[in-house]
C-alpha cells in the first residue's frame, strides 16, 4: 500500500491517529483532499478555536459531518486565538485542543489557522464540498461568508449548539473567582484592623 493511501486509511479509521489526522501544511492538505474527493467522498470544512471543549462543540461537529463524509476542522493556534480573543485565551493550549478533537469520532482531519494567514486561506485551499460556519462566530459573520461561495459547493450556517459559550463560561468563572476573593478580603478586614490597633498600642 502506498504511503498516501495508508495515510487516508488512517484518517478514515476510528482510532484517534492524531499524527496522521493533523495536517499542518496546506499544500499537503490540498493533496489529501484531492485524494478523498477522487474516492467520491464529500469533504466538509469548518474552523474555530475549540477552547474548553464542551457539548455544544461536539454537537456542532456532529451536525457539520452530517453534510458530507469527511470533516476537516481548522483550529486556531494559540497566537491567533490571543489576537482574536484577548491575552488570556486560549485556556487550553493548541496541542491539547488538537488531541481532544482527534478523539471525537466526527472529526476526520485537523489543520491550523495561524496568525498572519488571511482568514479565508484555508477555505481557498480546501475548496470543500460544504463549508459549515456558526452564527455565533463574530469575526467570520454569516453576511461575509458569501465572498467564499465560489470556492465551495455549498455553505451552511448553523445556530449555536449550546446555551452557554466558552467565552461566557470563562467570564462566569472569572467573576465568580473575583467574588470569592472579595469575600475573603472582606472577612479578613476586622482581623487586620484589630491587629493594626494592637500594634499601635504596643
C-alpha positions as CSV (number, residue, x, y, z in Angstrom):
1,X,0.0,0.0,0.0
2,X,1.4,3.4,-1.0
3,X,2.1,6.0,1.8
4,X,-0.7,8.3,0.7
5,X,-3.2,5.5,0.7
6,X,-2.0,4.3,4.1
7,X,-2.5,7.8,5.5
8,X,-6.0,8.1,4.0
9,X,-6.8,4.7,5.6
10,X,-5.5,6.0,9.0
11,X,-7.5,9.3,8.6
12,X,-10.7,7.3,8.0
13,X,-10.0,4.9,10.8
14,X,-12.0,5.0,14.1
15,X,-8.8,5.5,16.2
16,X,-7.6,9.0,17.1
17,X,-4.4,8.7,15.0
18,X,-3.6,12.4,15.6
19,X,-0.2,12.0,13.9
20,X,-2.0,11.2,10.7
21,X,-5.1,13.4,11.2
22,X,-3.2,16.6,11.9
23,X,-2.0,18.1,8.6
24,X,-0.4,21.5,9.3
25,X,0.9,22.1,5.7
26,X,-1.8,23.5,3.4
27,X,-0.1,22.0,0.3
28,X,-0.2,18.5,1.8
29,X,-3.8,19.2,3.0
30,X,-4.8,20.1,-0.6
31,X,-3.3,16.8,-1.9
32,X,-5.2,14.7,0.7
33,X,-8.4,16.5,-0.1
34,X,-7.9,15.7,-3.8
35,X,-7.4,12.0,-3.0
36,X,-10.5,11.9,-0.8
37,X,-12.7,13.6,-3.4
38,X,-11.4,11.2,-6.1
39,X,-12.7,8.4,-3.9
40,X,-16.1,10.0,-4.2
41,X,-16.1,11.4,-0.6
42,X,-17.8,14.7,0.2
43,X,-15.5,17.0,2.1
44,X,-16.8,19.3,4.8
45,X,-14.8,22.2,6.3
46,X,-15.3,24.1,9.5
47,X,-13.0,26.2,11.7
48,X,-12.7,27.7,15.2
49,X,-10.8,27.8,18.5
50,X,-12.5,24.9,20.4
51,X,-11.2,26.1,23.7
52,X,-12.6,24.3,26.8
53,X,-14.3,21.7,24.6
54,X,-17.9,21.2,25.6
55,X,-21.2,19.7,24.5
56,X,-22.0,22.5,22.1
57,X,-18.8,21.9,20.2
58,X,-19.5,18.2,19.9
59,X,-23.0,18.7,18.6
60,X,-21.8,21.3,16.2
61,X,-19.1,19.0,14.7
62,X,-21.6,16.1,14.5
63,X,-24.0,18.3,12.6
64,X,-21.2,19.5,10.4
65,X,-20.3,16.0,9.4
66,X,-23.9,15.2,8.5
67,X,-23.4,17.3,5.3
68,X,-20.7,15.0,4.0
69,X,-18.3,12.1,4.5
70,X,-15.1,13.7,5.8
71,X,-14.9,16.6,8.2
72,X,-11.8,18.9,8.2
73,X,-11.5,21.2,11.2
74,X,-9.3,24.3,11.1
75,X,-8.1,25.0,14.7
76,X,-6.8,28.4,15.7
77,X,-3.3,28.4,17.0
78,X,-2.6,30.0,20.5
79,X,-1.1,33.1,18.9
80,X,-4.1,33.5,16.5
81,X,-6.5,33.0,19.4
82,X,-4.9,35.7,21.5
83,X,-5.1,38.1,18.6
84,X,-8.8,37.3,18.2
85,X,-10.0,36.8,21.8
86,X,-7.5,38.6,24.0
87,X,-4.3,37.9,26.0
88,X,-6.0,35.4,28.4
89,X,-7.1,33.0,25.7
90,X,-6.9,30.2,25.0
91,X,-7.3,28.5,28.3
92,X,-6.3,25.1,26.7
93,X,-3.1,25.1,24.6
94,X,-3.2,24.3,20.9
95,X,-1.7,20.8,21.1
96,X,-4.1,19.7,23.8
97,X,-7.1,21.1,21.8
98,X,-5.9,19.1,18.8
99,X,-5.6,15.9,20.8
100,X,-9.1,16.4,22.3
101,X,-10.7,17.0,18.8
102,X,-8.9,14.0,17.4
103,X,-10.7,11.8,19.8
104,X,-14.1,12.9,18.6
105,X,-15.4,10.4,16.1
106,X,-16.9,13.1,13.8
107,X,-13.6,14.8,13.2
108,X,-11.5,13.3,10.3
109,X,-8.7,15.8,9.7
110,X,-7.3,18.6,11.8
111,X,-5.3,21.6,10.5
112,X,-4.3,25.0,11.8
113,X,-5.3,28.6,11.3
114,X,-2.3,30.8,12.2
115,X,-1.6,34.4,12.8
116,X,-0.6,36.3,9.6
117,X,-2.6,34.0,7.4
118,X,-5.7,35.6,5.8
119,X,-8.8,34.1,7.4
120,X,-10.2,32.7,4.1
121,X,-6.9,31.0,3.0
122,X,-8.0,27.6,4.4
123,X,-11.3,27.8,2.5
124,X,-9.5,28.6,-0.7
125,X,-7.0,25.7,-0.1
126,X,-9.6,23.0,0.7
127,X,-12.4,24.1,-1.6
128,X,-14.8,22.0,0.3
129,X,-18.0,20.4,-1.0
130,X,-19.6,22.0,2.1
131,X,-18.4,24.9,4.3
132,X,-20.0,24.9,7.7
133,X,-20.0,28.1,9.8
134,X,-21.7,29.2,13.0
135,X,-23.9,32.2,13.7
136,X,-22.0,32.7,16.9
137,X,-18.7,33.4,15.2
138,X,-18.3,37.2,15.4
139,X,-15.1,37.6,13.4
140,X,-16.5,35.5,10.5
141,X,-20.1,36.7,10.3
142,X,-22.7,35.0,8.0
143,X,-23.0,38.1,5.8
144,X,-19.3,37.8,4.8
145,X,-19.4,34.1,4.0
146,X,-20.8,34.8,0.5
147,X,-17.3,36.0,-0.5
148,X,-16.2,32.4,-0.4
149,X,-19.1,30.8,-2.3
150,X,-17.0,30.3,-5.5
151,X,-14.6,28.1,-3.5
152,X,-17.4,25.9,-2.0
153,X,-20.0,23.6,-3.3
154,X,-22.4,24.8,-0.6
155,X,-22.3,27.0,2.5
156,X,-24.3,26.0,5.7
157,X,-24.6,28.3,8.7
158,X,-25.6,26.5,11.9
159,X,-27.1,28.1,15.0
160,X,-25.2,27.8,18.3
161,X,-25.5,24.3,19.7
162,X,-25.2,25.1,23.4
163,X,-26.9,27.7,25.6
164,X,-23.6,28.8,27.0
165,X,-20.4,29.7,25.0
166,X,-16.8,29.1,26.1
167,X,-16.4,32.9,26.5
168,X,-19.4,33.1,28.7
169,X,-18.2,30.2,30.9
170,X,-14.8,31.9,31.3
171,X,-16.4,35.2,32.1
172,X,-18.6,33.4,34.8
173,X,-15.5,31.7,36.3
174,X,-13.6,35.0,36.4
175,X,-16.5,36.9,38.0
176,X,-17.1,34.0,40.5
177,X,-13.4,33.9,41.3
178,X,-13.3,37.7,41.9
179,X,-16.4,37.5,44.1
180,X,-14.8,34.8,46.2
181,X,-11.6,36.8,46.6
182,X,-13.6,39.9,47.6
183,X,-15.5,37.9,50.2
184,X,-12.2,36.6,51.7
185,X,-10.7,40.1,51.8
186,X,-13.9,41.4,53.5
187,X,-13.8,38.6,56.0
188,X,-10.2,39.5,56.9
189,X,-10.7,43.2,57.3
190,X,-11.9,43.1,61.0
191,X,-8.9,41.0,61.9
192,X,-6.5,43.3,60.1
193,X,-7.9,46.4,61.8
194,X,-7.6,44.7,65.2
195,X,-4.1,43.6,64.5
196,X,-3.2,47.2,63.4
197,X,-4.8,48.7,66.6
198,X,-3.0,46.3,68.8
199,X,0.4,47.2,67.2
200,X,-0.3,50.9,67.8
201,X,-0.9,50.2,71.5
202,X,2.4,48.4,71.9
